[in-house]
């Protein structure tokens, strides 16, 4: 059975508000289906959404702010003795990087609920002029190691 994501799931994964996600739905940028009156999204819906150019600017702005908040110790969502924020640059073609990004997303989605929504998440951006993908990852150290293996 295919895993379905809620509006809340997607908002938490991308560090966006549920209102922003609902605006994307209304504008036709995020496609899904209603089940029992609530929006649900497949992995394919999520992949298509992640590849949209509209999302890139919002994620980049949020990503930058998240990193600054982490550095300043402002964000209180993260808990535990060891907290990590990692920026990973990978110099490969976008189609290869998208496959790696998708595997990373599957890994994060399969993690136990005790890590979500507050701590384990990532964002992806492709910088075409440099043929580089940039992943910003917030994860506990043991999950960070596994995530790096996926991206290797």
N, C-alpha and C positions, 0 to 999 in steps of 0.2 A: 504494500500500500504506500502510495506516494505521500511524503510529508508535506503538510500545508502550513503556511505561515500566516499569522495574523498581522493586522496593521501595527499592533504593538510590537510584535517580534521584529518587523522590518525597521520601525523607528528606533528600537534599541540597538539593533545591529549597526545602523548607520549614524547613530547619535543625532537623529533628527526628531522633531516633535511628531506626535500622531497627527496633529493638524497639518503639518507639512506633507506627510504621507497622504492624508486624505485629499489635499489639494492636488497632488500628483495624480491621484485616481480620477478626480473630477476633471482634470485637464487632459486625461487620456495618456499620460506619460507612464503610469503604472497600471498594468492591466491585471485583472484577476477575476474572481467570480464570487458571487454572494451565495453563501450556504447558511440557511437558517437566519437570514437577515444580516449576517456578518461577512465582511470581506475575507477571502482566503486566497493565498497565492502559492503557486507551485514553485519549485526550484527554477524551472524554465522562465516563469514570469519574473522572478527575482533577477535572473541572469540578464534578461532583456532590459530590465529597469536599470541595472547596474551599468549597462553599456550606454545608456542614454547620455547625451551631452548636457542636458538640462541639469541632471543630477551632479555632474562633475563639479560645477562651480559651488553649489551648496555644500558638497562634501569637502571640497578643498578649504573653504572658509571655516567650516566646523572643525575639520582636522587640525588646522593651524591653531585654532582657539583651544582645542583639547590638549594639544602638546604644550602650549603656553601655560594653561591651567595646571597641567601635571608638573611642569618645571617649577611653577610658583607654589605648588602645594595647595592650590585653591580648590581643586575638585575633590569633594569628600565622598564621591561614589565609590572610590577605590579603597579597599580595605585589605588588611593583612600586613605581616611584618615586612614582606618584600613585594614591592610594586614595580612593574616594568612598563615602559613605553618604548617601543623600538621602531625606528624608521629604517626600512630595508629598501635599497635601490637595486634593481635587477636590470641588467642591460641585455635584453633579448627582444625579439619581435613581439608585438602586441598579442597575436593569436596564441603564442606559447605562454605568455604571461597571463592571459585570460584563463587558460586551462589551469594554471597553477593557482590563480586567484579563486577559481571555482572549487578546487580541491581544498584550499584553505577554508573557504566558506563552509564546505561540508564538514570539515574537521571541527570547526567552531560550533556549528549547529549540533553536532553529535556530542559535544561536551555536556557534562552534568549540569543540571539547573542551578546548582550551588554557585556556579561561576557566572551565571547570566542573571540579569541583564547588565549588572553594574560593572563587571570587570573585563570580561573577555570579548573583544570586538576588534574590527579592523576596517580600514578604508583603503581603496585602491585608486590610483590615478596613473594614466599613461602620458608621458611627456614625449610627444612625437619627435620634436626637434632633437632630442637626445637619444631616441630609441631606448627609453628607459621606463620601467614601471616602478612606482613608489608605493610601498605598502606601509602604512602606519598601524602598528599592532599593539594593543593593550592586552596583556595576558600574564597570568602567574608564571613564574620561571619554568616549571616543569612543562607547561603547555607551550611556552615560548620555544623551548628546545624542539618539541615535536613539530611545531609550526615551521621552524627553520628547516627541518629535514624535508618537509613537504615542498618547500620553495627551492631547495637545493637543485 
